[in-house]
């Protein structure tokens, strides 16, 4: 499984006009093919009077499922361009649907490809692209004497403390990027002469800023 990927959390809507045809793009985060198909059905019901509701989606951190539909448009002019926008942006676990209201003027294959591409880009631009990184949830148990050393190491490695519980000892709860977990464990053990106790959980994906990828 890969260590990070880009996605969206909040839905986005964007619209363009091409020779009086309206192209309305929608994007939503999905975790399964069933969720993607349900979203497609939702938009088709909303725009039941539209001539076309073309879509594409990518499901899985490794792009295990890639699907698209031209929904009556000439083959290769709608669904595939939408999918190429998704993959070109490096997005995963998203579904994009572009609804078209015909404006009375034929656009030709080139015009359709451009219009569906721009509508897909517009809905992505209308929301925030975020990243999910594979991290290890880590509980650090330390005595009060070593606490300052541990806090210094965490700050130096830009690791935020998500929770802290004070008792006989101190329990710090952090999430560590999988690439540096071994390095961090070694640093903590050496800094405390092995007095620190480390308890790891299974890897999960956690949100981060896109520029951190």
C-alpha positions in Angstrom: 0.0 0.0 0.0 1.4 3.4 -0.9 2.4 5.9 1.7 0.4 9.0 0.6 -2.2 10.1 -1.9 -4.2 13.2 -2.8 -8.0 13.4 -2.5 -10.8 15.8 -1.6 -12.9 15.8 1.6 -15.5 18.5 0.9 -17.6 18.3 -2.3 -17.0 20.9 -5.1 -19.2 22.3 -7.9 -18.0 24.2 -10.9 -19.7 25.3 -14.2 -18.6 26.4 -17.6 -20.5 27.6 -20.7 -19.4 26.4 -24.1 -21.4 27.7 -27.1 -24.5 28.0 -24.9 -24.2 24.5 -23.6 -23.9 24.3 -19.8 -21.4 21.9 -18.3 -21.8 21.5 -14.5 -19.1 19.5 -12.7 -19.5 17.8 -9.4 -16.8 16.1 -7.3 -17.2 14.1 -4.1 -15.0 11.9 -1.9 -15.9 8.2 -2.2 -14.5 5.2 -0.4 -16.1 2.4 -2.5 -17.5 1.7 -6.0 -21.0 1.6 -4.3 -20.5 5.1 -3.0 -19.4 6.3 -6.4 -22.4 4.8 -8.2 -24.8 6.2 -5.5 -23.4 9.7 -6.2 -23.8 9.2 -9.9 -27.4 8.2 -9.4 -28.0 11.2 -7.1 -26.8 13.7 -9.7 -28.7 12.0 -12.5 -31.9 12.3 -10.4 -31.1 16.0 -9.7 -30.5 16.7 -13.4 -33.1 14.3 -14.8 -33.8 16.8 -17.6 -30.2 17.1 -18.8 -29.1 15.4 -22.0 -25.9 13.9 -20.5 -24.5 13.1 -17.1 -21.0 11.8 -17.8 -18.7 10.6 -15.0 -15.5 9.0 -14.0 -14.2 7.8 -10.6 -11.0 6.4 -9.0 -11.4 4.2 -6.0 -8.6 2.7 -3.9 -5.2 4.1 -2.7 -3.6 2.1 -5.5 -6.2 3.1 -8.1 -7.7 -0.4 -8.0 -10.9 0.7 -9.6 -11.1 3.1 -12.5 -14.4 3.6 -14.3 -15.9 6.2 -16.7 -19.0 6.7 -18.8 -19.7 8.9 -21.8 -23.5 8.6 -21.1 -24.4 9.0 -24.8 -21.7 11.4 -25.9 -19.4 10.2 -28.7 -17.0 7.6 -27.4 -14.0 9.0 -25.7 -15.2 12.6 -25.6 -16.5 12.8 -22.0 -15.8 10.1 -19.4 -12.2 9.5 -20.4 -11.2 13.2 -20.4 -12.8 13.5 -16.9 -10.9 10.4 -15.7 -7.7 11.9 -17.2 -8.2 15.1 -15.1 -8.6 12.9 -12.0 -5.5 10.9 -12.6 -3.6 13.9 -13.9 -4.3 15.7 -10.6 -3.1 12.6 -8.7 -6.5 12.2 -7.0 -7.8 9.0 -5.6 -11.1 8.0 -3.9 -13.0 10.6 -5.8 -15.9 10.7 -8.3 -16.5 13.5 -10.8 -19.7 13.9 -12.7 -20.3 16.5 -15.4 -23.9 17.3 -16.4 -24.5 18.8 -19.8 -27.4 20.9 -20.9 -27.3 21.1 -24.7 -27.3 24.7 -26.0 -28.3 23.9 -29.6 -24.8 24.0 -31.2 -22.7 20.9 -31.9 -19.3 21.2 -30.4 -17.5 18.4 -32.3 -15.3 15.8 -30.6 -12.5 18.3 -29.8 -14.9 20.8 -28.4 -16.5 18.2 -26.2 -13.2 16.9 -24.9 -12.2 20.5 -24.0 -15.5 21.3 -22.3 -15.7 18.1 -20.2 -12.0 18.6 -19.2 -12.6 22.2 -18.2 -15.8 21.4 -16.2 -13.9 18.6 -14.3 -11.1 21.0 -13.5 -13.6 23.6 -12.4 -15.3 21.5 -9.8 -11.9 20.4 -8.4 -10.8 24.0 -8.2 -14.0 24.7 -6.2 -12.8 22.5 -3.3 -9.6 21.9 -1.4 -7.3 19.1 -2.5 -5.9 17.4 0.6 -3.5 14.6 1.2 -3.6 11.5 3.3 -0.4 10.1 4.6 0.2 6.7 6.0 1.1 7.1 9.7 1.7 5.0 12.8 -0.2 6.0 15.9 2.3 5.9 18.7 1.9 6.1 22.5 5.0 7.4 24.2 5.2 6.7 28.0 7.9 8.6 29.9 8.9 9.8 33.3 8.9 13.5 34.0 12.7 13.7 34.0 12.9 12.7 30.3 9.8 14.6 29.2 11.7 17.7 28.0 14.1 15.6 25.9 11.2 13.8 24.2 9.3 17.0 23.6 12.4 18.5 22.0 12.8 15.5 19.7 9.2 15.6 18.6 9.3 19.4 18.0 12.5 19.0 16.0 10.9 16.3 13.8 7.8 18.4 13.4 5.6 15.8 15.1 2.5 17.2 16.8 1.3 15.9 20.1 -2.3 15.0 19.7 -3.0 14.2 23.3 -1.1 14.2 26.6 -2.1 12.5 29.8 -0.3 13.3 33.1 -0.3 10.8 35.9 2.5 8.8 37.6 4.1 9.0 34.2 3.3 11.0 31.1 1.6 9.5 28.1 2.1 11.3 24.8 0.0 10.4 21.8 1.4 11.2 18.3 1.1 10.1 14.7 4.4 9.4 13.0 4.9 9.3 9.2 5.8 5.7 8.4 9.1 6.6 6.8 10.6 7.9 10.0 9.1 5.7 12.6 12.2 3.5 13.0 14.4 6.6 13.2 12.2 8.3 15.8 12.1 5.1 18.0 15.9 4.9 18.0 16.2 8.6 18.9 13.8 8.3 21.8 15.4 5.2 23.2 18.9 6.7 23.0 17.8 10.0 24.5 16.2 8.3 27.5 18.7 5.5 27.9 15.9 3.1 27.0 13.6 4.3 29.9 10.9 5.3 27.4 8.0 2.9 26.6 6.7 2.9 23.0 3.4 1.3 22.0 2.6 1.3 18.2 -0.8 0.8 16.6 -1.5 -0.4 13.0 -0.8 2.1 10.3 -3.7 4.4 9.2 -4.1 7.3 6.8 -4.1 10.8 8.3 -4.9 14.2 6.7 -2.0 16.5 6.0 -1.3 19.5 3.7 -0.8 18.7 0.1 2.6 20.4 -0.1 3.9 18.0 2.5 3.8 15.1 0.0 
